[in-house]
Amino acid sequence: MNRRQFLKFGLATAGSILLPWPAFAGLSDNKNRCLSLYNTHTGEHLRNLVYWEKGSYLEDSLKRINHLLRDHRTGEVKTIDPNLLDLISALHQRIPADSPFEIISGYRSPATNRKLRKHSKGVAKNSLHMVGRAIDIRLPGCSLVNLRKAAASMKGGGVGYYPQSDFIHVDTGRVRYW
């Protein structure tokens, strides 16, 4: 192996370590990506909404998703990380369930996060919900344990398990489990 081949191999290896490729293993650049979501607080839903096609995110679809995942307490809308959408889209493909994800919490304003922290020790001070990089979900037809296992196996970010509250937390932060 010459120096150039060695450097190419090294860069490819480093890139594969740094990128969370297992999380998006089910997503293809040639297929449309869609989501089905149901907001448990507002009753709003999106069914099979295509948010990515032909190599690009669709702005109108992203706006609809951002609106559905808004802070239902304040009405504030924040841009949701497209990587989070890809993560849950890939997660849904791994689970044999036709139901939409039930959304417990998407975006959370700093004011809402502070209020929730006062009443619960399970709310992080610097929650990724406040920057549109976290979502709390459940999936009818799929046990919470299986949903957690599938999400954790993707290694796409953090996965929290809240069986008493009947949801899992998924985010695009560093890989960690609780």
C-alpha positions as CSV (number, residue, x, y, z in Angstrom):
1,M,0.0,0.0,0.0
2,N,1.5,3.3,-1.0
3,R,1.2,6.6,0.9
4,R,-1.8,7.9,-1.1
5,Q,-3.7,4.6,-0.7
6,F,-2.9,4.6,3.0
7,L,-4.2,8.2,3.4
8,K,-7.4,7.4,1.4
9,F,-8.0,4.4,3.6
10,G,-7.4,6.4,6.7
11,L,-9.8,9.1,5.7
12,A,-12.5,6.6,4.7
13,T,-12.2,4.8,8.0
14,A,-12.3,8.0,10.0
15,G,-15.4,9.2,8.1
16,S,-17.2,5.9,8.7
17,I,-16.4,6.2,12.5
18,L,-17.6,9.8,12.7
19,L,-20.8,9.4,10.7
20,P,-23.8,7.6,12.3
21,W,-24.4,5.5,9.3
22,P,-26.2,2.6,11.1
23,A,-29.0,5.0,11.9
24,F,-29.7,5.8,8.3
25,A,-28.9,2.4,6.8
26,G,-32.5,1.9,5.7
27,L,-32.7,5.2,3.9
28,S,-31.9,5.4,0.2
29,D,-31.0,8.5,-1.8
30,N,-33.3,7.2,-4.5
31,K,-36.4,6.7,-2.4
32,N,-38.8,9.3,-1.0
33,R,-38.7,9.7,2.7
34,C,-42.0,10.1,4.5
35,L,-43.4,10.4,8.0
36,S,-46.7,9.7,9.7
37,L,-47.0,11.6,13.0
38,Y,-49.8,12.2,15.5
39,N,-49.5,14.9,18.1
40,T,-51.2,13.6,21.2
41,H,-51.7,17.1,22.7
42,T,-53.3,18.9,19.7
43,G,-54.9,15.9,17.8
44,E,-53.1,17.0,14.6
45,H,-51.7,14.4,12.3
46,L,-49.6,14.0,9.2
47,R,-50.1,10.8,7.2
48,N,-47.3,9.5,4.9
49,L,-46.0,13.1,4.3
50,V,-43.1,13.0,1.9
51,Y,-40.5,15.4,3.3
52,W,-37.5,14.3,1.1
53,E,-37.4,13.4,-2.5
54,K,-34.9,13.4,-5.4
55,G,-32.1,14.2,-3.1
56,S,-33.7,17.2,-1.4
57,Y,-35.7,18.1,1.7
58,L,-39.1,19.6,0.7
59,E,-39.5,23.0,2.4
60,D,-43.3,22.9,2.6
61,S,-43.3,19.5,4.2
62,L,-40.6,20.6,6.7
63,K,-42.8,23.6,7.6
64,R,-45.8,21.3,8.2
65,I,-43.7,19.0,10.4
66,N,-42.2,21.9,12.3
67,H,-45.7,23.2,13.0
68,L,-47.0,19.8,14.2
69,L,-43.9,19.4,16.5
70,R,-44.3,22.9,17.9
71,D,-44.4,23.6,21.6
72,H,-48.1,23.0,22.2
73,R,-48.0,25.0,25.4
74,T,-46.8,28.3,23.8
75,G,-47.5,27.7,20.1
76,E,-43.8,28.5,19.4
77,V,-42.5,26.8,16.2
78,K,-38.8,25.9,15.8
79,T,-37.0,24.3,12.9
80,I,-36.6,20.5,13.6
81,D,-33.3,19.0,12.7
82,P,-33.8,17.1,9.4
83,N,-31.4,14.4,10.8
84,L,-33.9,13.8,13.5
85,L,-36.6,13.3,10.9
86,D,-34.4,10.9,9.0
87,L,-33.6,9.0,12.2
88,I,-37.3,8.5,13.1
89,S,-38.2,7.7,9.4
90,A,-35.5,5.0,9.4
91,L,-36.7,3.8,12.8
92,H,-40.3,3.5,11.5
93,Q,-39.0,1.4,8.6
94,R,-37.4,-1.1,11.1
95,I,-40.7,-1.6,13.0
96,P,-43.6,-3.6,11.4
97,A,-46.3,-1.2,12.4
98,D,-48.7,0.8,10.2
99,S,-49.5,3.3,13.0
100,P,-48.1,6.8,13.0
101,F,-45.7,7.8,15.7
102,E,-47.5,9.4,18.6
103,I,-45.7,12.6,19.6
104,I,-45.5,13.3,23.3
105,S,-43.0,16.2,22.9
106,G,-41.2,17.7,20.0
107,Y,-39.8,21.2,20.2
108,R,-39.9,22.7,23.7
109,S,-39.4,26.4,24.3
110,P,-36.9,27.4,27.0
111,A,-39.8,28.7,29.1
112,T,-41.6,25.4,28.8
113,N,-38.5,23.5,29.6
114,R,-37.9,25.5,32.8
115,K,-41.5,25.0,33.9
116,L,-41.2,21.2,33.3
117,R,-37.9,21.0,35.2
118,K,-39.6,22.4,38.3
119,H,-42.0,19.5,38.3
120,S,-39.8,16.7,37.0
121,K,-36.3,15.6,37.6
122,G,-36.2,13.8,34.2
123,V,-36.1,17.1,32.2
124,A,-32.6,18.2,31.2
125,K,-31.5,21.8,31.8
126,N,-30.0,22.0,28.3
127,S,-32.5,19.7,26.6
128,L,-32.1,19.0,22.9
129,H,-35.8,19.5,22.7
130,M,-35.1,23.3,22.9
131,V,-33.1,23.2,19.7
132,G,-35.3,20.9,17.7
133,R,-33.0,17.9,18.0
134,A,-35.1,15.6,20.2
135,I,-38.5,14.0,20.2
136,D,-40.5,11.8,22.7
137,I,-42.5,9.1,20.9
138,R,-44.4,5.9,21.1
139,L,-45.7,3.7,18.4
140,P,-49.1,1.9,18.7
141,G,-48.6,-1.8,17.8
142,C,-45.0,-1.8,19.0
143,S,-44.0,-2.5,22.6
144,L,-42.0,0.3,24.2
145,V,-39.2,-2.2,24.9
146,N,-39.0,-3.2,21.2
147,L,-39.1,0.5,20.1
148,R,-36.3,1.3,22.5
149,K,-34.2,-1.6,21.3
150,A,-34.7,-0.6,17.6
151,A,-33.8,3.0,18.3
152,A,-30.7,2.1,20.3
153,S,-29.5,-0.3,17.7
154,M,-29.4,2.5,15.2
155,K,-26.7,4.4,17.1
156,G,-28.0,7.7,15.8
157,G,-28.0,9.6,19.0
158,G,-29.5,9.4,22.5
159,V,-32.3,7.1,23.5
160,G,-34.1,7.4,26.8
161,Y,-36.6,4.9,28.1
162,Y,-39.6,6.1,30.2
163,P,-41.9,3.1,30.7
164,Q,-44.0,4.8,33.5
165,S,-44.8,7.7,31.1
166,D,-45.1,5.3,28.1
167,F,-42.6,6.8,25.7
168,I,-39.1,6.8,24.5
169,H,-36.9,9.8,23.9
170,V,-34.8,10.0,20.7
171,D,-32.3,12.7,19.8
172,T,-29.5,13.5,17.4
173,G,-27.0,14.3,20.2
174,R,-24.1,11.9,21.1
175,V,-24.9,8.2,21.3
176,R,-26.0,7.5,24.9
177,Y,-28.7,5.5,26.7
178,W,-30.7,5.9,29.9
